[in-house]
Amino acid sequence: MSSQAFAADVMVVGAGPTGLALAAELRRLGVSIHIVDAQAEGANTSRAAVVHARTLEVLEPLGVTAHLLQDGLKVPTFRIRDRDNVLLSIDFSTIPSAYPFALMCPQDRTEAILLASLEKLGGKVDRPCDFLGFETEGSQVVATVRSDGIRRGIRSRWLVGCDGMHSRVRDVAQIAFEGAVYEQSFVLADVRMDWPGSREEVSLFLAPEGLLVVAPLPGDRFRIVATMDDAPVSPSLGDVNALLATRGPIAVRANVQDVLWSSRFRVHHRIATSPRKGRVLVCGDAAHVHSPAGGQGMNTGIQDAVSLAQALAETLRDGNETRIDDWATERHEVAARVVTLTDRLTRMGTARSPTAQKLRNAAIHFAGSLPMVRAALARNIAELPPR
């Protein structure tokens, strides 16, 4: 290893939305950071596409919320449907927030806005730079990284892994990641299409073949998410139209003209046993992964990051690590709730038995008739704190 060492209060591994939010908030609070990412550049695909109310709230101090609102599309309604029949309607306009909607904003734009905020605060992502491992020396962590074929050490007081589901930081720290993988694969596609529904609604269709989500995106585009037993690697125009034909609206059919981007992926539901082990912490997908149902993955990660930045800044000032333990306990509980909710939505949407499907639809329709249930679901999806 080279003897050269860069000192920072906090080293962040991973420059996705979670890592960027953490690094930017730490810089805003006056904490020195060093952030690395293995990729040569940031995401250039939309991937995560929704920013919920609580995330917009916690990002306000960074000054990025206004930029997200400018680039995003406000969607006030979420509905669960059985083809043309509405089973449950959730109205975000009633939630106790200054942002009573789901904001549809592609992940590449969210990352670009967070990166601009970090750079404005004097931060910079060290990339491409591979994180190899770390050693703890008393109250410091020495990480080993490699860039341009050269290994070097980066010394910090805290190391935070924001490096995704296959987190190297989590693995080296030997933090268990418990859970399983869903049997079905998921299709993800951004399309242009003739859509008979409203662009002020995200629709979750429940069909015998599986679930289908249709969400509007800025620029007259739509996001399609669907489960399939054996999805193609890059779903085609015909594949996406077939999903809409067998699961979407019947009275007026949707018709996709252009697939802008598509992918297939497997979904896990897993959670780290603890987001803290000594002076190592994990956030976002490194700490919890789950189904995209509800669009909460990126949001939970960003909220992990902002709350951790505040806890770290205070701890670095007075040395009291109790608040880091409190943060770990709270975020583990939040992650468990999110994983449970998204797992239930996914399992409901992929029920195989016709009898189970009928009972599911009847139960959802009944629940949708209860105002208190609708209000609680709206708050839960928006990730607002419980009353």
Contacts in CASP RR format, 6 or more apart in sequence:
PFRMAT RR
TARGET T0000
AUTHOR 0000-0000-0000
METHOD contacts of the structure
MODEL  1
MSSQAFAADVMVVGAGPTGLALAAELRRLGVSIHIVDAQAEGANTSRAAV
VHARTLEVLEPLGVTAHLLQDGLKVPTFRIRDRDNVLLSIDFSTIPSAYP
FALMCPQDRTEAILLASLEKLGGKVDRPCDFLGFETEGSQVVATVRSDGI
RRGIRSRWLVGCDGMHSRVRDVAQIAFEGAVYEQSFVLADVRMDWPGSRE
EVSLFLAPEGLLVVAPLPGDRFRIVATMDDAPVSPSLGDVNALLATRGPI
AVRANVQDVLWSSRFRVHHRIATSPRKGRVLVCGDAAHVHSPAGGQGMNT
GIQDAVSLAQALAETLRDGNETRIDDWATERHEVAARVVTLTDRLTRMGT
ARSPTAQKLRNAAIHFAGSLPMVRAALARNIAELPPR
1 144 0 8 1.000
1 151 0 8 1.000
1 152 0 8 1.000
1 153 0 8 1.000
2 150 0 8 1.000
2 151 0 8 1.000
2 152 0 8 1.000
2 153 0 8 1.000
4 152 0 8 1.000
4 153 0 8 1.000
5 142 0 8 1.000
5 152 0 8 1.000
5 153 0 8 1.000
5 154 0 8 1.000
5 155 0 8 1.000
6 34 0 8 1.000
6 152 0 8 1.000
6 153 0 8 1.000
6 154 0 8 1.000
6 155 0 8 1.000
7 32 0 8 1.000
7 155 0 8 1.000
7 156 0 8 1.000
8 32 0 8 1.000
8 33 0 8 1.000
8 34 0 8 1.000
8 154 0 8 1.000
8 155 0 8 1.000
8 156 0 8 1.000
9 26 0 8 1.000
9 31 0 8 1.000
9 32 0 8 1.000
9 33 0 8 1.000
9 156 0 8 1.000
9 157 0 8 1.000
9 158 0 8 1.000
9 312 0 8 1.000
9 316 0 8 1.000
10 26 0 8 1.000
10 31 0 8 1.000
10 32 0 8 1.000
10 33 0 8 1.000
10 34 0 8 1.000
10 156 0 8 1.000
10 157 0 8 1.000
10 158 0 8 1.000
10 159 0 8 1.000
10 160 0 8 1.000
10 312 0 8 1.000
11 33 0 8 1.000
11 34 0 8 1.000
11 35 0 8 1.000
11 36 0 8 1.000
11 141 0 8 1.000
11 143 0 8 1.000
11 154 0 8 1.000
11 156 0 8 1.000
11 158 0 8 1.000
11 159 0 8 1.000
11 160 0 8 1.000
12 19 0 8 1.000
12 22 0 8 1.000
12 23 0 8 1.000
12 26 0 8 1.000
12 33 0 8 1.000
12 34 0 8 1.000
12 35 0 8 1.000
12 36 0 8 1.000
12 160 0 8 1.000
12 161 0 8 1.000
12 162 0 8 1.000
13 35 0 8 1.000
13 36 0 8 1.000
13 37 0 8 1.000
13 131 0 8 1.000
13 143 0 8 1.000
13 159 0 8 1.000
13 160 0 8 1.000
13 161 0 8 1.000
13 162 0 8 1.000
13 163 0 8 1.000
13 168 0 8 1.000
13 169 0 8 1.000
14 35 0 8 1.000
14 36 0 8 1.000
14 37 0 8 1.000
14 38 0 8 1.000
14 161 0 8 1.000
14 162 0 8 1.000
14 163 0 8 1.000
14 164 0 8 1.000
15 23 0 8 1.000
15 35 0 8 1.000
15 36 0 8 1.000
15 37 0 8 1.000
15 39 0 8 1.000
15 42 0 8 1.000
15 111 0 8 1.000
15 115 0 8 1.000
15 125 0 8 1.000
15 127 0 8 1.000
15 162 0 8 1.000
16 37 0 8 1.000
16 42 0 8 1.000
16 43 0 8 1.000
16 111 0 8 1.000
16 114 0 8 1.000
16 162 0 8 1.000
17 48 0 8 1.000
17 107 0 8 1.000
17 110 0 8 1.000
17 111 0 8 1.000
17 114 0 8 1.000
17 298 0 8 1.000
17 301 0 8 1.000
17 302 0 8 1.000
18 162 0 8 1.000
18 283 0 8 1.000
18 284 0 8 1.000
18 285 0 8 1.000
18 286 0 8 1.000
18 298 0 8 1.000
18 301 0 8 1.000
18 302 0 8 1.000
18 304 0 8 1.000
18 305 0 8 1.000
19 35 0 8 1.000
19 160 0 8 1.000
19 162 0 8 1.000
19 283 0 8 1.000
19 305 0 8 1.000
20 35 0 8 1.000
20 111 0 8 1.000
20 114 0 8 1.000
20 115 0 8 1.000
20 117 0 8 1.000
20 118 0 8 1.000
20 125 0 8 1.000
21 59 0 8 1.000
21 62 0 8 1.000
21 114 0 8 1.000
21 301 0 8 1.000
21 302 0 8 1.000
21 305 0 8 1.000
21 306 0 8 1.000
21 309 0 8 1.000
22 160 0 8 1.000
22 162 0 8 1.000
22 283 0 8 1.000
22 305 0 8 1.000
22 306 0 8 1.000
22 308 0 8 1.000
22 309 0 8 1.000
23 33 0 8 1.000
23 35 0 8 1.000
23 118 0 8 1.000
23 123 0 8 1.000
23 125 0 8 1.000
24 62 0 8 1.000
24 64 0 8 1.000
24 114 0 8 1.000
24 117 0 8 1.000
24 118 0 8 1.000
24 121 0 8 1.000
24 123 0 8 1.000
25 61 0 8 1.000
25 62 0 8 1.000
25 305 0 8 1.000
25 306 0 8 1.000
25 309 0 8 1.000
25 310 0 8 1.000
26 33 0 8 1.000
26 309 0 8 1.000
26 312 0 8 1.000
26 313 0 8 1.000
27 33 0 8 1.000
27 118 0 8 1.000
27 121 0 8 1.000
27 122 0 8 1.000
27 123 0 8 1.000
28 61 0 8 1.000
28 62 0 8 1.000
28 121 0 8 1.000
28 309 0 8 1.000
29 309 0 8 1.000
29 310 0 8 1.000
29 313 0 8 1.000
30 313 0 8 1.000
31 309 0 8 1.000
31 312 0 8 1.000
31 313 0 8 1.000
31 316 0 8 1.000
33 123 0 8 1.000
34 126 0 8 1.000
34 154 0 8 1.000
34 156 0 8 1.000
35 118 0 8 1.000
35 123 0 8 1.000
35 124 0 8 1.000
35 125 0 8 1.000
35 126 0 8 1.000
36 125 0 8 1.000
36 126 0 8 1.000
36 127 0 8 1.000
36 129 0 8 1.000
36 131 0 8 1.000
36 145 0 8 1.000
36 154 0 8 1.000
37 125 0 8 1.000
37 126 0 8 1.000
37 127 0 8 1.000
37 128 0 8 1.000
37 129 0 8 1.000
38 127 0 8 1.000
38 128 0 8 1.000
38 129 0 8 1.000
38 130 0 8 1.000
38 131 0 8 1.000
38 163 0 8 1.000
39 127 0 8 1.000
39 128 0 8 1.000
40 127 0 8 1.000
40 128 0 8 1.000
41 127 0 8 1.000
42 108 0 8 1.000
42 111 0 8 1.000
42 115 0 8 1.000
43 107 0 8 1.000
43 108 0 8 1.000
43 111 0 8 1.000
44 108 0 8 1.000
45 106 0 8 1.000
45 107 0 8 1.000
45 108 0 8 1.000
45 261 0 8 1.000
45 263 0 8 1.000
46 106 0 8 1.000
46 107 0 8 1.000
46 108 0 8 1.000
46 190 0 8 1.000
46 217 0 8 1.000
46 223 0 8 1.000
46 261 0 8 1.000
47 106 0 8 1.000
47 107 0 8 1.000
47 108 0 8 1.000
47 188 0 8 1.000
48 107 0 8 1.000
48 110 0 8 1.000
48 292 0 8 1.000
48 295 0 8 1.000
48 297 0 8 1.000
48 298 0 8 1.000
49 104 0 8 1.000
49 105 0 8 1.000
49 106 0 8 1.000
49 107 0 8 1.000
49 215 0 8 1.000
49 217 0 8 1.000
49 223 0 8 1.000
49 295 0 8 1.000
50 102 0 8 1.000
50 103 0 8 1.000
50 104 0 8 1.000
50 105 0 8 1.000
50 202 0 8 1.000
50 215 0 8 1.000
50 294 0 8 1.000
50 295 0 8 1.000
50 298 0 8 1.000
50 299 0 8 1.000
51 68 0 8 1.000
51 72 0 8 1.000
51 102 0 8 1.000
51 103 0 8 1.000
51 104 0 8 1.000
51 105 0 8 1.000
51 110 0 8 1.000
51 298 0 8 1.000
51 299 0 8 1.000
52 102 0 8 1.000
52 103 0 8 1.000
52 295 0 8 1.000
52 296 0 8 1.000
52 299 0 8 1.000
52 381 0 8 1.000
52 382 0 8 1.000
52 383 0 8 1.000
53 92 0 8 1.000
53 95 0 8 1.000
53 97 0 8 1.000
53 98 0 8 1.000
53 99 0 8 1.000
53 100 0 8 1.000
53 101 0 8 1.000
53 102 0 8 1.000
53 382 0 8 1.000
53 383 0 8 1.000
53 384 0 8 1.000
54 97 0 8 1.000
54 299 0 8 1.000
54 303 0 8 1.000
54 382 0 8 1.000
54 383 0 8 1.000
54 384 0 8 1.000
54 385 0 8 1.000
55 298 0 8 1.000
55 299 0 8 1.000
55 302 0 8 1.000
55 303 0 8 1.000
55 383 0 8 1.000
56 65 0 8 1.000
56 68 0 8 1.000
56 69 0 8 1.000
56 97 0 8 1.000
56 98 0 8 1.000
56 99 0 8 1.000
56 103 0 8 1.000
57 65 0 8 1.000
57 97 0 8 1.000
57 98 0 8 1.000
57 99 0 8 1.000
58 302 0 8 1.000
58 303 0 8 1.000
58 306 0 8 1.000
58 307 0 8 1.000
59 65 0 8 1.000
59 68 0 8 1.000
59 302 0 8 1.000
59 306 0 8 1.000
62 114 0 8 1.000
62 117 0 8 1.000
63 117 0 8 1.000
64 113 0 8 1.000
64 114 0 8 1.000
64 117 0 8 1.000
65 99 0 8 1.000
67 113 0 8 1.000
67 116 0 8 1.000
68 103 0 8 1.000
68 105 0 8 1.000
68 109 0 8 1.000
68 110 0 8 1.000
68 113 0 8 1.000
69 103 0 8 1.000
71 105 0 8 1.000
71 109 0 8 1.000
71 113 0 8 1.000
71 218 0 8 1.000
72 103 0 8 1.000
72 104 0 8 1.000
72 105 0 8 1.000
72 109 0 8 1.000
72 218 0 8 1.000
73 103 0 8 1.000
73 104 0 8 1.000
73 105 0 8 1.000
73 199 0 8 1.000
73 216 0 8 1.000
73 217 0 8 1.000
73 218 0 8 1.000
73 219 0 8 1.000
74 101 0 8 1.000
74 102 0 8 1.000
74 103 0 8 1.000
74 104 0 8 1.000
74 200 0 8 1.000
75 92 0 8 1.000
75 101 0 8 1.000
75 102 0 8 1.000
75 103 0 8 1.000
75 104 0 8 1.000
75 199 0 8 1.000
75 200 0 8 1.000
75 201 0 8 1.000
75 202 0 8 1.000
75 215 0 8 1.000
75 216 0 8 1.000
76 91 0 8 1.000
76 92 0 8 1.000
76 93 0 8 1.000
76 100 0 8 1.000
76 101 0 8 1.000
76 102 0 8 1.000
76 200 0 8 1.000
77 89 0 8 1.000
77 90 0 8 1.000
77 91 0 8 1.000
77 92 0 8 1.000
77 198 0 8 1.000
77 200 0 8 1.000
77 201 0 8 1.000
77 202 0 8 1.000
78 89 0 8 1.000
78 90 0 8 1.000
78 92 0 8 1.000
78 102 0 8 1.000
78 201 0 8 1.000
78 202 0 8 1.000
78 204 0 8 1.000
78 294 0 8 1.000
78 378 0 8 1.000
78 381 0 8 1.000
79 86 0 8 1.000
79 87 0 8 1.000
79 88 0 8 1.000
79 89 0 8 1.000
79 90 0 8 1.000
79 201 0 8 1.000
79 202 0 8 1.000
79 203 0 8 1.000
79 204 0 8 1.000
80 86 0 8 1.000
80 87 0 8 1.000
80 88 0 8 1.000
80 204 0 8 1.000
80 206 0 8 1.000
80 364 0 8 1.000
81 87 0 8 1.000
81 203 0 8 1.000
81 204 0 8 1.000
81 205 0 8 1.000
81 206 0 8 1.000
81 248 0 8 1.000
81 249 0 8 1.000
82 205 0 8 1.000
82 206 0 8 1.000
82 207 0 8 1.000
82 361 0 8 1.000
83 205 0 8 1.000
83 207 0 8 1.000
83 247 0 8 1.000
83 248 0 8 1.000
83 249 0 8 1.000
83 250 0 8 1.000
84 249 0 8 1.000
84 250 0 8 1.000
84 251 0 8 1.000
87 206 0 8 1.000
87 361 0 8 1.000
87 364 0 8 1.000
87 365 0 8 1.000
87 368 0 8 1.000
88 364 0 8 1.000
88 365 0 8 1.000
88 367 0 8 1.000
88 368 0 8 1.000
88 374 0 8 1.000
88 377 0 8 1.000
89 368 0 8 1.000
89 374 0 8 1.000
90 374 0 8 1.000
90 377 0 8 1.000
90 378 0 8 1.000
90 381 0 8 1.000
91 374 0 8 1.000
91 378 0 8 1.000
92 100 0 8 1.000
92 101 0 8 1.000
92 102 0 8 1.000
92 378 0 8 1.000
92 381 0 8 1.000
92 382 0 8 1.000
93 100 0 8 1.000
93 101 0 8 1.000
94 100 0 8 1.000
94 375 0 8 1.000
94 378 0 8 1.000
95 378 0 8 1.000
95 379 0 8 1.000
95 382 0 8 1.000
95 384 0 8 1.000
96 379 0 8 1.000
96 384 0 8 1.000
97 382 0 8 1.000
97 384 0 8 1.000
102 202 0 8 1.000
102 381 0 8 1.000
102 382 0 8 1.000
104 202 0 8 1.000
104 215 0 8 1.000
104 216 0 8 1.000
104 217 0 8 1.000
104 218 0 8 1.000
104 223 0 8 1.000
105 218 0 8 1.000
106 190 0 8 1.000
106 217 0 8 1.000
106 218 0 8 1.000
107 298 0 8 1.000
110 298 0 8 1.000
115 125 0 8 1.000
118 124 0 8 1.000
118 125 0 8 1.000
126 145 0 8 1.000
126 147 0 8 1.000
128 147 0 8 1.000
129 145 0 8 1.000
129 146 0 8 1.000
129 147 0 8 1.000
130 145 0 8 1.000
130 146 0 8 1.000
130 147 0 8 1.000
131 143 0 8 1.000
131 144 0 8 1.000
131 145 0 8 1.000
131 163 0 8 1.000
131 168 0 8 1.000
131 169 0 8 1.000
132 143 0 8 1.000
132 144 0 8 1.000
132 145 0 8 1.000
132 146 0 8 1.000
132 151 0 8 1.000
132 168 0 8 1.000
133 143 0 8 1.000
133 144 0 8 1.000
133 168 0 8 1.000
133 169 0 8 1.000
133 172 0 8 1.000
134 141 0 8 1.000
134 142 0 8 1.000
134 143 0 8 1.000
134 144 0 8 1.000
134 159 0 8 1.000
134 169 0 8 1.000
134 172 0 8 1.000
134 173 0 8 1.000
134 280 0 8 1.000
135 141 0 8 1.000
135 142 0 8 1.000
135 144 0 8 1.000
136 142 0 8 1.000
136 278 0 8 1.000
136 279 0 8 1.000
136 280 0 8 1.000
139 157 0 8 1.000
139 279 0 8 1.000
140 155 0 8 1.000
140 156 0 8 1.000
140 157 0 8 1.000
140 279 0 8 1.000
141 155 0 8 1.000
141 156 0 8 1.000
141 157 0 8 1.000
141 158 0 8 1.000
141 159 0 8 1.000
141 279 0 8 1.000
141 280 0 8 1.000
142 153 0 8 1.000
142 154 0 8 1.000
142 155 0 8 1.000
143 153 0 8 1.000
143 154 0 8 1.000
143 155 0 8 1.000
143 156 0 8 1.000
143 159 0 8 1.000
144 151 0 8 1.000
144 152 0 8 1.000
144 153 0 8 1.000
145 151 0 8 1.000
145 152 0 8 1.000
145 153 0 8 1.000
145 154 0 8 1.000
146 152 0 8 1.000
157 279 0 8 1.000
157 316 0 8 1.000
158 279 0 8 1.000
158 280 0 8 1.000
158 281 0 8 1.000
158 312 0 8 1.000
159 169 0 8 1.000
159 279 0 8 1.000
159 280 0 8 1.000
159 281 0 8 1.000
160 169 0 8 1.000
160 280 0 8 1.000
160 281 0 8 1.000
160 282 0 8 1.000
160 283 0 8 1.000
160 308 0 8 1.000
161 167 0 8 1.000
161 169 0 8 1.000
161 170 0 8 1.000
161 280 0 8 1.000
161 281 0 8 1.000
161 282 0 8 1.000
161 283 0 8 1.000
161 286 0 8 1.000
162 282 0 8 1.000
162 283 0 8 1.000
162 284 0 8 1.000
162 286 0 8 1.000
162 305 0 8 1.000
163 169 0 8 1.000
163 170 0 8 1.000
163 286 0 8 1.000
164 284 0 8 1.000
164 285 0 8 1.000
164 286 0 8 1.000
164 289 0 8 1.000
165 268 0 8 1.000
165 270 0 8 1.000
165 285 0 8 1.000
165 286 0 8 1.000
165 289 0 8 1.000
167 177 0 8 1.000
167 282 0 8 1.000
167 285 0 8 1.000
167 286 0 8 1.000
169 280 0 8 1.000
169 282 0 8 1.000
169 286 0 8 1.000
170 177 0 8 1.000
170 272 0 8 1.000
170 282 0 8 1.000
170 286 0 8 1.000
170 287 0 8 1.000
173 277 0 8 1.000
173 280 0 8 1.000
173 282 0 8 1.000
174 277 0 8 1.000
175 272 0 8 1.000
175 273 0 8 1.000
175 274 0 8 1.000
175 275 0 8 1.000
175 277 0 8 1.000
175 280 0 8 1.000
175 282 0 8 1.000
176 272 0 8 1.000
176 273 0 8 1.000
177 270 0 8 1.000
177 271 0 8 1.000
177 272 0 8 1.000
177 273 0 8 1.000
178 270 0 8 1.000
178 271 0 8 1.000
178 272 0 8 1.000
178 273 0 8 1.000
179 268 0 8 1.000
179 269 0 8 1.000
179 270 0 8 1.000
179 271 0 8 1.000
180 268 0 8 1.000
180 269 0 8 1.000
180 270 0 8 1.000
181 266 0 8 1.000
181 267 0 8 1.000
181 268 0 8 1.000
181 269 0 8 1.000
182 227 0 8 1.000
182 266 0 8 1.000
182 267 0 8 1.000
182 268 0 8 1.000
182 269 0 8 1.000
182 291 0 8 1.000
182 346 0 8 1.000
182 350 0 8 1.000
183 229 0 8 1.000
184 210 0 8 1.000
184 227 0 8 1.000
184 228 0 8 1.000
184 229 0 8 1.000
184 267 0 8 1.000
184 350 0 8 1.000
185 227 0 8 1.000
185 228 0 8 1.000
185 229 0 8 1.000
185 230 0 8 1.000
185 231 0 8 1.000
185 264 0 8 1.000
185 265 0 8 1.000
185 266 0 8 1.000
185 267 0 8 1.000
186 225 0 8 1.000
186 226 0 8 1.000
186 227 0 8 1.000
186 228 0 8 1.000
186 231 0 8 1.000
186 264 0 8 1.000
186 265 0 8 1.000
186 266 0 8 1.000
186 267 0 8 1.000
186 292 0 8 1.000
187 224 0 8 1.000
187 225 0 8 1.000
187 226 0 8 1.000
187 227 0 8 1.000
187 228 0 8 1.000
187 231 0 8 1.000
187 235 0 8 1.000
187 239 0 8 1.000
187 240 0 8 1.000
187 243 0 8 1.000
187 262 0 8 1.000
187 263 0 8 1.000
187 264 0 8 1.000
188 223 0 8 1.000
188 224 0 8 1.000
188 225 0 8 1.000
188 262 0 8 1.000
188 263 0 8 1.000
188 264 0 8 1.000
188 265 0 8 1.000
188 292 0 8 1.000
189 223 0 8 1.000
189 224 0 8 1.000
189 235 0 8 1.000
189 240 0 8 1.000
189 259 0 8 1.000
189 260 0 8 1.000
189 261 0 8 1.000
189 262 0 8 1.000
189 263 0 8 1.000
190 217 0 8 1.000
190 221 0 8 1.000
190 222 0 8 1.000
190 223 0 8 1.000
190 224 0 8 1.000
190 259 0 8 1.000
190 260 0 8 1.000
190 261 0 8 1.000
190 262 0 8 1.000
191 221 0 8 1.000
191 222 0 8 1.000
191 224 0 8 1.000
191 240 0 8 1.000
191 256 0 8 1.000
191 257 0 8 1.000
191 258 0 8 1.000
191 259 0 8 1.000
191 260 0 8 1.000
192 220 0 8 1.000
192 221 0 8 1.000
192 222 0 8 1.000
192 256 0 8 1.000
192 257 0 8 1.000
192 258 0 8 1.000
192 260 0 8 1.000
193 222 0 8 1.000
193 244 0 8 1.000
193 254 0 8 1.000
193 255 0 8 1.000
193 256 0 8 1.000
193 257 0 8 1.000
193 258 0 8 1.000
194 254 0 8 1.000
194 255 0 8 1.000
194 257 0 8 1.000
195 214 0 8 1.000
195 216 0 8 1.000
195 222 0 8 1.000
195 254 0 8 1.000
196 249 0 8 1.000
196 251 0 8 1.000
196 252 0 8 1.000
196 253 0 8 1.000
196 254 0 8 1.000
197 203 0 8 1.000
197 249 0 8 1.000
199 216 0 8 1.000
200 216 0 8 1.000
201 216 0 8 1.000
202 213 0 8 1.000
202 214 0 8 1.000
202 215 0 8 1.000
202 216 0 8 1.000
203 213 0 8 1.000
203 214 0 8 1.000
203 215 0 8 1.000
204 211 0 8 1.000
204 212 0 8 1.000
204 213 0 8 1.000
204 293 0 8 1.000
204 345 0 8 1.000
205 211 0 8 1.000
205 212 0 8 1.000
205 213 0 8 1.000
205 214 0 8 1.000
205 247 0 8 1.000
205 248 0 8 1.000
206 348 0 8 1.000
206 349 0 8 1.000
206 357 0 8 1.000
206 360 0 8 1.000
206 361 0 8 1.000
206 364 0 8 1.000
207 246 0 8 1.000
207 247 0 8 1.000
207 248 0 8 1.000
208 354 0 8 1.000
208 357 0 8 1.000
209 246 0 8 1.000
209 247 0 8 1.000
210 226 0 8 1.000
210 227 0 8 1.000
210 247 0 8 1.000
210 349 0 8 1.000
210 350 0 8 1.000
211 226 0 8 1.000
211 227 0 8 1.000
211 247 0 8 1.000
211 293 0 8 1.000
211 346 0 8 1.000
211 349 0 8 1.000
211 350 0 8 1.000
212 224 0 8 1.000
212 225 0 8 1.000
212 226 0 8 1.000
212 243 0 8 1.000
212 244 0 8 1.000
212 247 0 8 1.000
212 248 0 8 1.000
213 223 0 8 1.000
213 224 0 8 1.000
213 225 0 8 1.000
213 226 0 8 1.000
213 292 0 8 1.000
213 293 0 8 1.000
214 222 0 8 1.000
214 223 0 8 1.000
214 224 0 8 1.000
214 244 0 8 1.000
214 248 0 8 1.000
214 254 0 8 1.000
215 222 0 8 1.000
215 223 0 8 1.000
215 225 0 8 1.000
216 222 0 8 1.000
216 223 0 8 1.000
217 223 0 8 1.000
221 260 0 8 1.000
224 240 0 8 1.000
224 243 0 8 1.000
224 244 0 8 1.000
225 292 0 8 1.000
226 243 0 8 1.000
226 247 0 8 1.000
227 346 0 8 1.000
227 349 0 8 1.000
227 350 0 8 1.000
228 243 0 8 1.000
231 264 0 8 1.000
232 239 0 8 1.000
232 264 0 8 1.000
233 264 0 8 1.000
234 262 0 8 1.000
234 263 0 8 1.000
234 264 0 8 1.000
235 259 0 8 1.000
235 262 0 8 1.000
235 263 0 8 1.000
235 264 0 8 1.000
236 259 0 8 1.000
236 262 0 8 1.000
237 256 0 8 1.000
237 258 0 8 1.000
237 259 0 8 1.000
238 256 0 8 1.000
239 262 0 8 1.000
240 256 0 8 1.000
240 259 0 8 1.000
240 262 0 8 1.000
241 254 0 8 1.000
241 255 0 8 1.000
241 256 0 8 1.000
244 253 0 8 1.000
244 254 0 8 1.000
244 255 0 8 1.000
244 256 0 8 1.000
245 253 0 8 1.000
248 254 0 8 1.000
267 289 0 8 1.000
267 290 0 8 1.000
267 291 0 8 1.000
267 292 0 8 1.000
267 346 0 8 1.000
268 289 0 8 1.000
268 290 0 8 1.000
269 289 0 8 1.000
269 290 0 8 1.000
269 291 0 8 1.000
269 339 0 8 1.000
269 342 0 8 1.000
269 343 0 8 1.000
269 346 0 8 1.000
270 288 0 8 1.000
270 289 0 8 1.000
270 290 0 8 1.000
270 339 0 8 1.000
271 287 0 8 1.000
271 288 0 8 1.000
271 332 0 8 1.000
271 335 0 8 1.000
271 336 0 8 1.000
271 339 0 8 1.000
272 282 0 8 1.000
272 286 0 8 1.000
272 287 0 8 1.000
272 288 0 8 1.000
272 332 0 8 1.000
272 335 0 8 1.000
274 328 0 8 1.000
274 332 0 8 1.000
275 281 0 8 1.000
275 282 0 8 1.000
275 283 0 8 1.000
275 287 0 8 1.000
275 304 0 8 1.000
275 327 0 8 1.000
275 328 0 8 1.000
275 331 0 8 1.000
275 332 0 8 1.000
275 335 0 8 1.000
276 324 0 8 1.000
276 325 0 8 1.000
276 327 0 8 1.000
276 328 0 8 1.000
281 308 0 8 1.000
281 324 0 8 1.000
281 328 0 8 1.000
283 301 0 8 1.000
283 304 0 8 1.000
283 305 0 8 1.000
283 308 0 8 1.000
283 331 0 8 1.000
284 297 0 8 1.000
284 300 0 8 1.000
284 301 0 8 1.000
284 304 0 8 1.000
284 305 0 8 1.000
285 297 0 8 1.000
285 301 0 8 1.000
287 301 0 8 1.000
287 304 0 8 1.000
287 331 0 8 1.000
287 332 0 8 1.000
287 335 0 8 1.000
288 297 0 8 1.000
288 300 0 8 1.000
288 335 0 8 1.000
288 338 0 8 1.000
288 339 0 8 1.000
289 297 0 8 1.000
290 296 0 8 1.000
290 297 0 8 1.000
290 338 0 8 1.000
290 339 0 8 1.000
290 342 0 8 1.000
290 343 0 8 1.000
291 342 0 8 1.000
291 343 0 8 1.000
291 345 0 8 1.000
291 346 0 8 1.000
292 342 0 8 1.000
293 342 0 8 1.000
293 345 0 8 1.000
293 346 0 8 1.000
294 341 0 8 1.000
294 342 0 8 1.000
294 345 0 8 1.000
294 381 0 8 1.000
295 342 0 8 1.000
296 338 0 8 1.000
296 341 0 8 1.000
296 342 0 8 1.000
296 381 0 8 1.000
296 383 0 8 1.000
297 338 0 8 1.000
299 383 0 8 1.000
300 334 0 8 1.000
300 335 0 8 1.000
300 338 0 8 1.000
300 383 0 8 1.000
303 334 0 8 1.000
303 383 0 8 1.000
304 331 0 8 1.000
304 334 0 8 1.000
304 335 0 8 1.000
307 327 0 8 1.000
307 330 0 8 1.000
307 331 0 8 1.000
308 327 0 8 1.000
308 331 0 8 1.000
311 323 0 8 1.000
311 324 0 8 1.000
311 326 0 8 1.000
311 327 0 8 1.000
312 324 0 8 1.000
314 320 0 8 1.000
314 323 0 8 1.000
315 321 0 8 1.000
315 323 0 8 1.000
315 324 0 8 1.000
337 380 0 8 1.000
338 383 0 8 1.000
341 380 0 8 1.000
348 360 0 8 1.000
348 364 0 8 1.000
349 360 0 8 1.000
351 357 0 8 1.000
351 360 0 8 1.000
367 373 0 8 1.000
368 374 0 8 1.000
379 386 0 8 1.000
379 387 0 8 1.000
END
